[in-house]
Amino acid sequence: MPISPGRRFYARLVQSVLLAAATSFIFPVVADATTGALALDYAAAQQRLLSVSDALAGSRSQVESRRQLAEASRSLSYPDVSIDVRQMRFQKSIELPLGSLAPVAEAYGIPSPLEFELNDWRTRPIVTATMPVWTGGQISAAKAAADAAVDEADALLSRALQSETVQLVEAYFGQQLAQQVVSVRREVRDGLLQHYRHAQKLEGEGFATRAQLLQAQVAVDAAERELLKAENDVAGARAALAGLLRSEQPVTTLSPLFVGSQMLEPVEHFVAAAMSQHPGLAQLRAVGEQARQKVRAEQANWKPKVYVFGQYDLKREDALLTDSDWAFGVGVSYTLFSNKDRNRQVGAARSQQLQAEYGLRDTAVKLEIGVARAWLAVDSARQQFALLQSSLASAEENLRLQGLSFQEGQATSLDVIDARLALGKTRIERALAAWQFDLALIQLLDVSGQTDRFTDYLRQADQVLTP
């Protein structure tokens, strides 16, 4: 049996995880002795997810169940051998006409016809073997439907793998984003605190007013509140990632937010990939094949069945007069009238087939639209990240100049505070753009059936953000 799309996807995903773990960009799994956290790079987190996910375990069990049923269908063409053992009490009356011997028998007082009555216990062990020769395509349809059911389960496993991978990327890099925000908020708080202390010194020397000192104090308090909120967000993100990875310890993320400066492959590449390997389409194709085989099976009910049979009596001494010692032959069976309304059964099966075909077409159109939108989202995030580089350089320079001007009395405290906050805002926007790139990328790979390629883009990224 050819390898199904689901098994190919799983093999590619495992291969990509192992390949990513072997590169220098990906960090090994380590345990943080200080915090007790489990430090994982993305590849290690993905590998752990494959082993602990209950959703994947359930999908694998479904695949195994369908595969066992498909193997069971192989025996439909084999002989069916049964033994029937009956212990029975019976009575048999027999009349035997004497024909031309009747006058002679009557002369001796023998009545005609002769009458016998047998009343006895008998044991009847009989072995019967039946093997189908031709069923009108019913058996071949059952086998093909069972194989299609395996393909459907494989596609559902692939879909579960992709869904779990998307959740992992959202949780893993979501935690990285939260840590980036904490880092920026802490830097802003520390910078404002340093400005407040400088303002205190200038006030004591008569170069700053009381109002400027209060402005600096208010800015420090506001920055402290933002930092506390960001730290709570990190705690929530860590709980989400640890729960997804079934870890009792918090997880430290080692792979940073990343952006690829080069444009992705053309959108047509992702559309073609979606049409050929998206598990949703593979599932619908499998469902359509099952419906087609259902039509064949229902049509077979209109056709005769041909079979061979054999029978053997294991206790001939208890056989009745009409019982044979053994027998074999060929039989033909045909249902003249059925209470199942065979025409409507065929019609219902054809409707199911049409439903699957329409669903397949509709899903293909929606996937094409989804790929285009996801591709544009990735490209937009890439451009946003690149454009924020100049804003970051400008904000850093502005903060430097405002700090120098404040020391010389040519700028107010508010000017320094605004410059510090603007720099923090730009850095957060840049981290958010990187996170949006990563999220849009996994969504693009999800809709095109290629989430196993995410680690490839992670390795090839030329711009990363570390907290």
Buried (B, 14 or more C-beta within 10 A) or exposed (E): EEEBBBBBBBEBBBEBBEBBBEEEBBBEBBEEEEEEBBBBBBBBBBBBBBEEBEBBEEBBEBBEEBBEBBEEBEEBEEEEEEEEEEEEEEEEEEEEEBEEEBEEBEEEEEEBEEEEEEEEEBEBBBBBBBEBEBBBBBBBBBBBBBBBBBBBBBBBBBBBBBBBBBBBBBBBBBBBBBBBBBBBBBBBBBBBBBBBEBBBEBBEEEBBBEEBBEBBBEBBEBBBEBBEEBBEBBEEBBBBBBEBBEBEBBBBBBBBBBBBEEEBEEBEBBBBBBBEBBBBBBBBBBBBBBBBBBBBBBBBBBBEBBBBBBBBBEEEEBBEEEBEEEEEEEEEEEEEEEEEEBEEBBEBBBEBBEBBBEBBEEBBEEBBEBBBBBBEBBBBBBEBBBEBEEBBEEBBEBBEBBBEBBEEEEBBBBBBBBBBBBBBBBBBBBBBBBBBBBBBBBBBBBBBBBBBBBBBBBBEBEBEBEB
